[in-house]
Amino acid sequence: MEEQGEYIYTIPLRDVKKAPRWKRSNRAIALIRDFLRRHTKANYVVIGNSLNEKIWSRGAQKPPSRVRVRVMREDEETVRAELVE
């Protein structure tokens, strides 16, 4: 089912607890970008609309504790991350 260049990751977001309450969703987006840069060796990570809405669905103070992401490589340096569900 997985095509070449398409992967599914479960990204833990437990480190957002180290950020102030009002910055936690911003921190979650940064953690997703860092995780995907490390695991895909890409320089640019594009966060899809569905993933962004999932992170911000409960506001800035309560992002989800983990998220499942489908990652597709657009070119050598860019990957796109979308929500699996």
Backbone as CSV, one residue per row, in Angstrom:
resi,resn,N_x,N_y,N_z,CA_x,CA_y,CA_z,C_x,C_y,C_z
1,MET,0.811,-1.210,0.000,0.000,0.000,0.000,0.850,1.268,0.000
2,GLU,1.981,1.255,0.710,2.810,2.455,0.748,3.579,2.582,-0.551
3,GLU,3.509,3.744,-1.148,4.256,4.003,-2.364,5.682,4.419,-1.993
4,GLN,6.534,4.433,-2.974,7.891,4.894,-2.734,7.863,6.371,-2.359
5,GLY,8.480,6.711,-1.233,8.505,8.101,-0.801,7.309,8.503,0.041
6,GLU,6.495,7.551,0.463,5.345,7.861,1.325,5.425,6.994,2.571
7,TYR,5.447,7.649,3.728,5.609,6.939,4.993,4.579,7.430,5.993
8,ILE,4.308,6.604,7.002,3.408,6.979,8.089,4.204,6.947,9.385
9,TYR,4.170,8.048,10.117,4.857,8.169,11.397,3.840,8.496,12.481
10,THR,4.078,7.997,13.690,3.359,8.445,14.875,4.322,9.337,15.645
11,ILE,3.989,10.613,15.733,4.890,11.591,16.330,4.441,11.886,17.753
12,PRO,5.269,11.599,18.760,4.906,11.939,20.137,5.102,13.433,20.370
13,LEU,4.133,14.044,21.031,4.204,15.482,21.298,4.229,15.748,22.800
14,ARG,4.805,14.838,23.564,4.798,15.005,25.018,5.697,16.139,25.475
15,ASP,6.657,16.556,24.637,7.562,17.632,25.035,6.908,19.010,25.011
16,VAL,5.662,19.107,24.552,4.995,20.412,24.581,4.718,20.842,26.008
17,LYS,4.749,19.913,26.942,4.514,20.256,28.349,5.612,21.147,28.909
18,LYS,6.778,21.184,28.230,7.869,22.031,28.694,7.665,23.495,28.298
19,ALA,6.736,23.751,27.404,6.461,25.114,26.945,5.373,25.740,27.830
20,PRO,5.305,27.066,27.880,4.192,27.702,28.592,2.856,27.300,27.963
21,ARG,1.793,27.316,28.760,0.494,26.832,28.292,0.036,27.537,27.021
22,TRP,0.238,28.805,26.926,-0.272,29.561,25.780,0.554,29.369,24.520
23,LYS,1.716,28.677,24.601,2.565,28.451,23.436,2.573,26.994,22.989
24,ARG,1.761,26.137,23.551,1.920,24.702,23.337,1.615,24.252,21.914
25,SER,0.627,24.811,21.255,0.355,24.393,19.874,1.458,24.879,18.933
26,ASN,1.980,26.065,19.175,3.124,26.534,18.390,4.310,25.601,18.572
27,ARG,4.532,25.167,19.796,5.631,24.250,20.092,5.405,22.895,19.424
28,ALA,4.147,22.435,19.376,3.832,21.159,18.733,4.166,21.204,17.239
29,ILE,3.864,22.299,16.572,4.202,22.445,15.157,5.717,22.405,14.970
30,ALA,6.455,23.071,15.854,7.916,23.058,15.773,8.468,21.653,16.006
31,LEU,7.875,20.907,16.946,8.315,19.541,17.204,8.066,18.635,16.003
32,ILE,6.931,18.816,15.332,6.624,18.018,14.137,7.650,18.305,13.043
33,ARG,7.958,19.585,12.828,8.952,19.950,11.818,10.323,19.345,12.143
34,ASP,10.744,19.445,13.410,12.049,18.896,13.797,12.088,17.380,13.628
35,PHE,11.013,16.693,14.039,10.937,15.234,13.917,11.060,14.816,12.452
36,LEU,10.323,15.489,11.579,10.333,15.104,10.168,11.644,15.470,9.480
37,ARG,12.280,16.572,9.886,13.591,16.893,9.330,14.607,15.814,9.706
38,ARG,14.525,15.343,10.948,15.478,14.331,11.415,15.246,12.987,10.736
39,HIS,13.984,12.593,10.550,13.687,11.259,10.035,13.674,11.164,8.507
40,THR,13.471,12.278,7.822,13.428,12.231,6.363,14.631,12.895,5.708
41,LYS,15.468,13.566,6.503,16.648,14.288,6.000,16.264,15.339,4.959
42,ALA,15.128,15.971,5.167,14.671,17.028,4.268,14.954,18.388,4.910
43,ASN,15.176,19.388,4.081,15.426,20.734,4.595,14.128,21.488,4.857
44,TYR,13.097,21.210,4.073,11.833,21.942,4.189,10.702,20.970,4.479
45,VAL,9.856,21.321,5.452,8.698,20.511,5.813,7.461,21.377,5.636
46,VAL,6.523,20.914,4.812,5.269,21.625,4.589,4.192,20.922,5.415
47,ILE,3.573,21.653,6.323,2.517,21.110,7.172,1.195,21.281,6.436
48,GLY,0.467,20.185,6.240,-0.813,20.237,5.545,-1.902,20.883,6.387
49,ASN,-2.951,21.304,5.724,-4.052,21.999,6.391,-4.739,21.104,7.419
50,SER,-4.950,19.840,7.100,-5.645,18.944,8.031,-4.834,18.712,9.297
51,LEU,-3.524,18.594,9.165,-2.655,18.409,10.334,-2.638,19.668,11.198
52,ASN,-2.563,20.816,10.561,-2.584,22.083,11.293,-3.889,22.250,12.064
53,GLU,-5.013,21.920,11.434,-6.298,22.035,12.114,-6.416,21.063,13.282
54,LYS,-5.831,19.867,13.145,-5.850,18.894,14.244,-5.059,19.419,15.440
55,ILE,-3.903,20.006,15.196,-3.081,20.539,16.288,-3.803,21.677,17.002
56,TRP,-4.445,22.548,16.240,-5.091,23.719,16.814,-6.560,23.486,17.174
57,SER,-7.073,22.253,17.050,-8.504,22.002,17.247,-8.979,22.325,18.661
58,ARG,-8.122,22.157,19.665,-8.516,22.464,21.042,-7.853,23.735,21.551
59,GLY,-7.367,24.540,20.637,-6.794,25.821,21.022,-5.293,25.746,21.202
60,ALA,-4.721,26.851,21.660,-3.275,26.955,21.801,-2.757,26.204,23.015
61,GLN,-3.626,25.920,23.989,-3.151,25.368,25.253,-3.212,23.854,25.341
62,LYS,-3.976,23.184,24.484,-4.150,21.737,24.612,-4.000,21.006,23.279
63,PRO,-2.785,20.934,22.746,-2.598,20.129,21.531,-2.674,18.641,21.872
64,PRO,-2.878,17.763,20.892,-2.926,16.324,21.173,-1.564,15.812,21.658
65,SER,-1.570,14.690,22.364,-0.324,14.157,22.910,0.483,13.390,21.875
66,ARG,-0.158,12.917,20.818,0.544,12.270,19.694,-0.316,12.443,18.457
67,VAL,0.325,12.306,17.304,-0.405,12.493,16.054,0.183,11.546,15.003
68,ARG,-0.699,10.947,14.191,-0.260,10.074,13.091,-0.227,10.890,11.815
69,VAL,0.903,10.812,11.124,1.171,11.687,9.986,1.584,10.854,8.781
70,ARG,1.049,11.198,7.607,1.499,10.619,6.337,2.447,11.623,5.699
71,VAL,3.634,11.151,5.369,4.673,12.025,4.832,4.949,11.631,3.388
72,MET,4.865,12.611,2.492,5.124,12.394,1.077,6.269,13.305,0.642
73,ARG,7.202,12.751,-0.082,8.336,13.536,-0.574,7.920,14.244,-1.859
74,GLU,8.043,15.582,-1.865,7.704,16.361,-3.057,8.897,16.471,-3.998
75,ASP,10.059,16.754,-3.458,11.298,16.729,-4.233,12.435,16.394,-3.279
76,GLU,13.670,16.616,-3.685,14.824,16.199,-2.888,14.853,16.851,-1.507
77,GLU,14.448,18.099,-1.420,14.595,18.847,-0.164,13.285,19.129,0.540
78,THR,12.149,18.730,0.001,10.852,19.109,0.564,10.007,17.865,0.814
79,VAL,9.359,17.834,1.995,8.371,16.804,2.298,7.083,17.479,2.732
80,ARG,5.964,16.820,2.479,4.646,17.317,2.874,4.053,16.361,3.898
81,ALA,3.541,16.913,4.993,2.956,16.107,6.061,1.454,16.358,6.121
82,GLU,0.672,15.279,6.067,-0.789,15.345,6.177,-1.247,14.415,7.287
83,LEU,-2.402,14.672,7.825,-2.990,13.827,8.858,-3.439,12.516,8.233
84,VAL,-3.249,11.386,8.928,-3.607,10.078,8.384,-5.106,9.881,8.357
85,GLU,-5.798,10.297,9.397,-7.227,10.003,9.558,-8.079,10.628,8.472
